[in-house]
Amino acid sequence: MTLSERHHKILELLKINGTVAVNDLSKLLDVSSVTIRKDLGILEEKKLLYRSHGGAIQIDPYIGNRHVLEKAKHFPEEKKRIGLKAAELLQPNDAIIIASGTTVLAFAQCISPDARLTVITSAMNVSMELINHHQVEVIQLGGVVRHTSSSVVGDYAEKMLANFSCSKLFIGVDGIDLAYGLTTTNSMEASINRVMIEAAQKTIVLTDSSKFGRRGFGKICSLDVVDQIITDAGVSSKVVKGLEDMGIKVSIV
């Protein structure tokens, strides 16, 4: 097998499985592990994969912080469908928490003007979206404003949340990793998200499929506290099975 054929095979396996291991490739391609590591290094330089412990994955899992206006341009139709599905979960007189992010904002935009709800949120754009819903009581958390997300973080917001108990939390994330859990790009955002989880009976993650296999700087939690994930059809069947094996309900729109 030539170098080119070997690289083609590695990328083919990576596309099928999402990840490859050095030891497995060494046995399959009948070359040394040193050779495989060199191959992975070449492919990484070409930005065709991302090397990880003992192997490689398809993309660089680490995602940087981006402004909310930039995020809003990505997957708008998928986010709208996710928002509509999430709105079906609302019950009259629900008391819910809505975190920050463009996908949960899309959810807020799908809430009926006639809905009777109490909404606690850290996101100022969510509050402004619901301000004319006359039967929705909006509790805006206070604290340090993050310019990139139009949301508040910090001790004051977290202490406010400690006084509430809600039925559901609708949360957006920057990354979902089956092994590592939910992440966001900001550690203070991750901290307030953890307090939100404690204040809600159910945690419902709203995310487009591009966030799977990604990681942000701040870890929110492991997946064992997640009750439901609503995402689009771009998510792989392998990931869906992994989530369902953990007891998480996955809704695909």
C-alpha positions, 0 to 999 in steps of 0.5 A: 500500500502506497503512502497515498493509499494509506492516507486515503484509507485512514480518512475513509475510516475516520469518515465512517467511525468519527475516530481512529486509533493508532494501534488499530490502524497499525494492525489493519494497514500492516505498518508500525505505529511510528509510521501511523503517527507520521501519517496522522501528523501529515494529515493534520498539517493538511487540516484533514484531521485532528490528532488526539490521544492515541489516534485522531478525530475528524475536526479540531474539537476546541471552539473559540468564543464568537459574538452572538450576532455571528453565531446567529448566522449559522444554521438558522433554519435548524435552530428555528425547527429546534425552537418549535419542538422545544415550545411543544414541551411547555405547559400552562403556568410552567416556571422555566429557565432559559439560558443564553445562546442563539438556539435558545433565543430561537426557542424564545421566538417560538413561544406563543404570545398567549402562553402563560409562563414564568421565565427566568433568564440570564439572556437580555435578548430573550427578555426583550423577545418576551417583553410583549408577551403579556401573560409571561412573567419575565425575571431577568437575572442581574450581574456582569454583562457578557458583550459577546453573548448579551447575557449576565454571569457572576455571583449575583446572578447565581445567588438569585437563581438559588431562590427559585425552583423551576420545572425545566431548563432550556440550555444551549451549548458550544460543545457536546462530547459523549465522554466529556459532557456539555461545554461552553467557551466561557468559564463564568457562563459554565458556572451559571449554567451549573446553577441553572441545572440545580434549580430545574427539575429537567435539563433540556439541551437545544443544539444544532448538530455541529456542536457534537464532538466539540469542546469549549473551554468551560465544562458545564456538566457531564451528560448524566444530568441531561434529560433531553436533547433536541437537535437537527438531522445532521447528528450521526446515528452513532452519537444518537445511540450513545446518548440513548444508551445513557438514558437521554431522550433525543428528539431530531427535527 
